[in-house]
Amino acid sequence: ASDVSVLWLPLPRSLLTCRTAEPLEYHRSFLKENCRPDGRELTEFRTTTLNIGSISTADGSALVKLGNTTIICGIKAELANPTVEAPGKGYIVPNVDLPPLCSSRFRPGPPGEEAQAASQFIADVIESSEVIKTEDLSIDRGKLCWVLYCDLMCLDYDGNILDACVIALLAALKNTRLPEVTINKETSAPEVNLEKRWELQIHKHLVSASFCIFDDSILISDPTAEEETLSTAHLTVVTDEDDRLCSVHKPGGTSLSGERLQECISRATTRQREIQKLIAKVAHSVKKAQ
């Protein structure tokens, strides 16, 4: 038995009332002390945990927790005909799902605006960064290729899903093993060898870092759902291991000075190194266990 006892003190009723009735004022009371309601500093990211290979039926998978925000990514590879425009390439189809089970803010039915925007963001990042060279997915030029369906589902929504999605996608791609495919010369039919599999080559290790602006002036990292709602602007910066800026995503809101943007990019490059180390560490432990 432990000798340490912890005394939990309830929040004063006035503070609880303030959080419900005037959430912005409640947050401002913390921000002026350079901290946040969850105890983090303004520049601090939430604890990030990662599990790789969590879906045995997928060709690659990963589960990411960023604070309470939880994203699971499953990758399913299928044989397909390449497009006419790119006969020597395969393709990647990402889809972000925000079901009602992850938050009461989402309703059943077709994908909402936020889910569609997240799917488009992931698709743009994949295309612009060449995290995987789609030429690697080609099997028989003009005739056969791999298509990777990357399904990203949110299990618990507490803000900053873009960062969690990018981590889950990268980790799942690193975990993906594709079966060897040969073309039968007599029948021209593809023959899949499920016993022999090969790893996807990751060309760029992308990591995104998201920020919010409060009152047009205070910059915070890794916002929660409540902080996102109260902020005046959002910004997501994607960088790779060479400190190359791959993407800047700013959906409206107040303008950002060049100095503030540079500060975000600097924080994003630091975050990239932290997450790349985390993914490498977990991937190594998974390989050792196999």
C-alpha positions as CSV (number, residue, x, y, z in Angstrom):
1,A,0.0,0.0,0.0
2,S,1.2,3.5,-0.8
3,D,2.0,6.0,2.0
4,V,1.1,8.9,-0.3
5,S,-2.3,10.3,-0.1
6,V,-3.7,12.9,-2.6
7,L,-6.1,15.6,-1.6
8,W,-8.4,16.7,-4.5
9,L,-9.7,20.2,-4.0
10,P,-12.9,21.1,-5.8
11,L,-12.9,24.1,-8.1
12,P,-14.6,27.2,-6.5
13,R,-18.3,27.4,-7.6
14,S,-17.6,30.9,-9.1
15,L,-14.9,29.5,-11.4
16,L,-17.1,26.6,-12.5
17,T,-19.9,29.0,-13.3
18,C,-17.5,31.2,-15.2
19,R,-16.4,28.3,-17.3
20,T,-20.0,27.5,-18.3
21,A,-21.4,31.0,-18.6
22,E,-18.3,32.8,-19.9
23,P,-15.9,30.3,-21.3
24,L,-13.8,32.9,-23.1
25,E,-13.2,34.9,-19.9
26,Y,-12.4,31.7,-18.1
27,H,-9.7,30.8,-20.6
28,R,-8.4,34.4,-20.6
29,S,-7.9,34.2,-16.8
30,F,-5.4,31.3,-17.4
31,L,-3.8,32.7,-20.5
32,K,-2.7,35.9,-18.8
33,E,-0.8,33.7,-16.4
34,N,0.9,32.0,-19.4
35,C,-0.9,28.6,-18.7
36,R,-4.0,26.8,-19.8
37,P,-7.0,25.2,-17.9
38,D,-5.5,21.7,-18.4
39,G,-2.2,22.8,-16.8
40,R,-0.2,23.0,-19.9
41,E,2.1,25.9,-20.9
42,L,1.1,27.8,-24.0
43,T,3.6,26.0,-26.3
44,E,3.1,22.6,-24.8
45,F,1.7,19.6,-26.8
46,R,-0.4,17.0,-25.0
47,T,1.0,13.6,-24.2
48,T,1.1,11.5,-27.4
49,T,0.9,7.7,-27.3
50,L,1.1,5.3,-30.3
51,N,0.2,1.7,-31.0
52,I,1.2,0.2,-34.3
53,G,-0.3,-2.9,-36.0
54,S,-3.5,-2.8,-33.9
55,I,-5.8,-4.1,-36.6
56,S,-4.7,-7.6,-37.6
57,T,-7.1,-7.7,-40.7
58,A,-5.5,-4.5,-42.2
59,D,-2.4,-4.4,-44.3
60,G,-1.1,-1.6,-42.0
61,S,-2.6,0.1,-39.0
62,A,-1.9,2.5,-36.1
63,L,-3.7,4.0,-33.2
64,V,-2.8,7.5,-31.9
65,K,-3.9,9.3,-28.7
66,L,-3.1,13.0,-28.5
67,G,-4.4,13.9,-25.1
68,N,-8.0,12.6,-25.3
69,T,-8.2,12.9,-29.1
70,T,-8.0,9.3,-30.4
71,I,-7.5,8.4,-34.1
72,I,-7.2,4.9,-35.6
73,C,-5.9,4.4,-39.1
74,G,-6.4,1.2,-41.1
75,I,-4.8,0.7,-44.6
76,K,-6.3,-1.8,-47.0
77,A,-4.5,-2.5,-50.3
78,E,-6.3,-3.5,-53.4
79,L,-5.3,-4.3,-57.0
80,A,-6.6,-1.8,-59.5
81,N,-6.1,-0.4,-63.0
82,P,-3.9,2.7,-63.1
83,T,-5.3,6.0,-64.3
84,V,-4.9,7.0,-67.9
85,E,-3.0,10.2,-66.8
86,A,-0.5,8.2,-64.7
87,P,-0.1,4.7,-66.1
88,G,3.1,4.0,-64.2
89,K,1.7,4.9,-60.8
90,G,-0.6,3.6,-58.1
91,Y,-2.6,5.8,-55.9
92,I,-3.6,6.5,-52.3
93,V,-7.2,7.3,-51.2
94,P,-7.5,8.8,-47.6
95,N,-10.8,9.2,-45.8
96,V,-11.4,10.8,-42.4
97,D,-14.5,9.7,-40.5
98,L,-15.9,11.7,-37.6
99,P,-18.7,9.5,-36.4
100,P,-21.3,10.4,-33.6
101,L,-19.5,8.0,-31.2
102,C,-16.5,10.4,-31.0
103,S,-18.4,13.5,-30.1
104,S,-21.9,14.8,-29.6
105,R,-21.1,17.6,-32.1
106,F,-21.3,15.1,-35.0
107,R,-24.5,13.5,-36.5
108,P,-25.2,10.3,-38.3
109,G,-25.3,10.5,-42.1
110,P,-22.9,11.5,-44.9
111,P,-19.6,13.1,-44.0
112,G,-19.9,16.6,-42.5
113,E,-17.9,19.7,-43.5
114,E,-15.1,19.1,-40.9
115,A,-14.6,15.5,-42.0
116,Q,-14.5,16.4,-45.7
117,A,-12.0,19.2,-45.0
118,A,-9.8,16.8,-43.0
119,S,-9.9,14.2,-45.8
120,Q,-8.9,16.9,-48.3
121,F,-6.1,18.2,-46.1
122,I,-4.6,14.6,-45.8
123,A,-5.0,14.1,-49.5
124,D,-3.2,17.4,-50.3
125,V,-0.4,16.6,-47.8
126,I,0.2,13.1,-49.3
127,E,0.3,14.6,-52.9
128,S,2.5,17.6,-52.2
129,S,5.0,15.9,-49.9
130,E,5.5,12.5,-51.7
131,V,5.6,10.7,-48.4
132,I,5.3,7.6,-50.7
133,K,6.3,7.7,-54.3
134,T,3.2,6.4,-56.1
135,E,5.6,4.8,-58.7
136,D,6.4,2.3,-56.0
137,L,2.8,1.1,-56.2
138,S,2.9,0.2,-59.9
139,I,3.0,-3.5,-60.7
140,D,2.5,-3.6,-64.5
141,R,2.7,-0.3,-66.2
142,G,-0.7,0.8,-67.7
143,K,-2.3,-2.5,-66.5
144,L,-2.0,-3.1,-62.8
145,C,-1.2,-1.2,-59.6
146,W,-1.9,-1.0,-55.9
147,V,-4.4,1.4,-54.5
148,L,-4.1,2.1,-50.7
149,Y,-7.3,2.9,-49.0
150,C,-6.4,4.8,-45.8
151,D,-9.4,5.0,-43.4
152,L,-8.9,7.3,-40.5
153,M,-11.6,7.1,-37.8
154,C,-11.9,9.3,-34.8
155,L,-12.8,7.4,-31.7
156,D,-12.6,10.3,-29.3
157,Y,-12.7,14.0,-30.4
158,D,-11.0,16.6,-28.2
159,G,-9.5,19.0,-30.8
160,N,-6.5,18.9,-33.2
161,I,-7.6,15.9,-35.3
162,L,-5.3,16.9,-38.1
163,D,-2.1,16.3,-36.1
164,A,-3.4,13.0,-34.8
165,C,-4.4,11.9,-38.4
166,V,-1.0,12.7,-39.8
167,I,0.8,10.7,-37.1
168,A,-1.6,7.8,-37.5
169,L,-1.3,7.8,-41.3
170,L,2.6,7.9,-41.2
171,A,2.8,5.1,-38.6
172,A,0.3,3.0,-40.4
173,L,2.2,3.4,-43.7
174,K,5.4,2.4,-42.0
175,N,3.5,-0.7,-40.8
176,T,2.1,-1.6,-44.2
177,R,3.2,-4.8,-45.8
178,L,2.1,-5.6,-49.4
179,P,2.1,-9.1,-50.8
180,E,4.3,-10.0,-53.8
181,V,2.4,-9.9,-57.1
182,T,3.6,-11.5,-60.3
183,I,1.9,-11.6,-63.8
184,N,1.3,-15.0,-65.2
185,K,2.9,-14.9,-68.7
186,E,0.4,-17.5,-70.2
187,T,-2.8,-16.1,-68.8
188,S,-1.7,-12.5,-68.1
189,A,-3.5,-12.8,-64.8
190,P,-2.0,-11.4,-61.5
191,E,-0.8,-14.0,-59.0
192,V,-0.7,-12.8,-55.3
193,N,1.7,-14.5,-52.9
194,L,0.4,-13.7,-49.4
195,E,3.4,-15.5,-47.8
196,K,5.9,-13.0,-49.3
197,R,5.4,-9.4,-48.3
198,W,7.4,-6.2,-48.8
199,E,7.6,-3.0,-46.8
200,L,6.5,0.3,-48.2
201,Q,9.4,2.8,-48.5
202,I,8.6,6.0,-46.7
203,H,10.4,8.8,-48.5
204,K,9.3,11.7,-46.3
205,H,8.5,11.6,-42.5
206,L,5.9,14.2,-42.3
207,V,4.5,15.6,-39.0
208,S,2.0,18.4,-38.6
209,A,1.8,20.8,-35.8
210,S,-1.4,22.8,-35.1
211,F,-1.9,26.2,-33.4
212,C,-4.6,28.5,-32.4
213,I,-4.6,32.3,-31.9
214,F,-6.6,33.8,-28.9
215,D,-7.7,37.4,-29.0
216,D,-5.7,37.9,-32.2
217,S,-2.5,37.8,-30.2
218,I,-1.8,34.8,-28.0
219,L,-0.4,31.7,-29.8
220,I,-1.1,28.3,-28.3
221,S,0.0,24.8,-29.5
222,D,-2.1,21.7,-29.8
223,P,-5.6,23.2,-29.0
224,T,-8.3,21.2,-27.4
225,A,-11.8,21.2,-28.8
226,E,-12.9,24.0,-26.5
227,E,-9.8,26.1,-27.3
228,E,-10.5,25.7,-31.0
229,T,-14.1,26.9,-30.6
230,L,-13.0,30.0,-28.7
231,S,-10.0,31.0,-30.8
232,T,-9.9,33.6,-33.6
233,A,-7.6,31.7,-36.0
234,H,-6.3,28.2,-36.7
235,L,-3.0,27.2,-38.3
236,T,-1.5,23.8,-39.2
237,V,2.2,23.5,-40.3
238,V,3.5,20.3,-41.9
239,T,7.3,19.7,-42.0
240,D,9.6,16.8,-42.8
241,E,12.9,15.4,-41.4
242,D,14.9,17.8,-43.5
243,D,13.1,20.8,-41.9
244,R,11.4,21.4,-45.2
245,L,8.1,23.2,-45.1
246,C,5.6,20.9,-46.9
247,S,2.3,22.6,-46.2
248,V,0.7,25.5,-44.3
249,H,-3.0,25.2,-43.8
250,K,-4.9,28.2,-42.5
251,P,-8.7,28.0,-42.9
252,G,-9.7,31.7,-42.5
253,G,-9.6,33.6,-39.3
254,T,-7.5,36.6,-38.3
255,S,-4.2,37.3,-40.2
256,L,-0.8,36.2,-38.9
257,S,2.4,38.2,-39.0
258,G,5.5,36.8,-40.6
259,E,7.2,36.6,-37.3
260,R,4.3,34.6,-35.8
261,L,4.4,32.2,-38.8
262,Q,8.1,31.7,-38.4
263,E,7.6,30.9,-34.7
264,C,5.0,28.2,-35.7
265,I,7.4,26.7,-38.3
266,S,10.2,26.6,-35.7
267,R,7.9,24.8,-33.2
268,A,6.7,22.4,-35.9
269,T,10.2,21.3,-36.8
270,T,10.9,20.5,-33.1
271,R,7.6,18.6,-33.0
272,Q,8.6,16.7,-36.1
273,R,11.7,15.3,-34.5
274,E,9.8,14.2,-31.4
275,I,7.2,12.4,-33.3
276,Q,9.6,10.7,-35.7
277,K,11.5,9.4,-32.7
278,L,8.3,8.1,-31.2
279,I,7.2,6.3,-34.4
280,A,10.7,4.8,-34.9
281,K,10.8,3.6,-31.2
282,V,7.3,1.9,-31.4
283,A,8.0,0.4,-34.9
284,H,11.3,-1.1,-33.6
285,S,9.5,-2.7,-30.6
286,V,6.8,-4.1,-32.8
287,K,9.5,-5.6,-35.1
288,K,11.3,-7.2,-32.2
289,A,8.1,-8.7,-30.9
290,Q,7.3,-10.4,-34.3
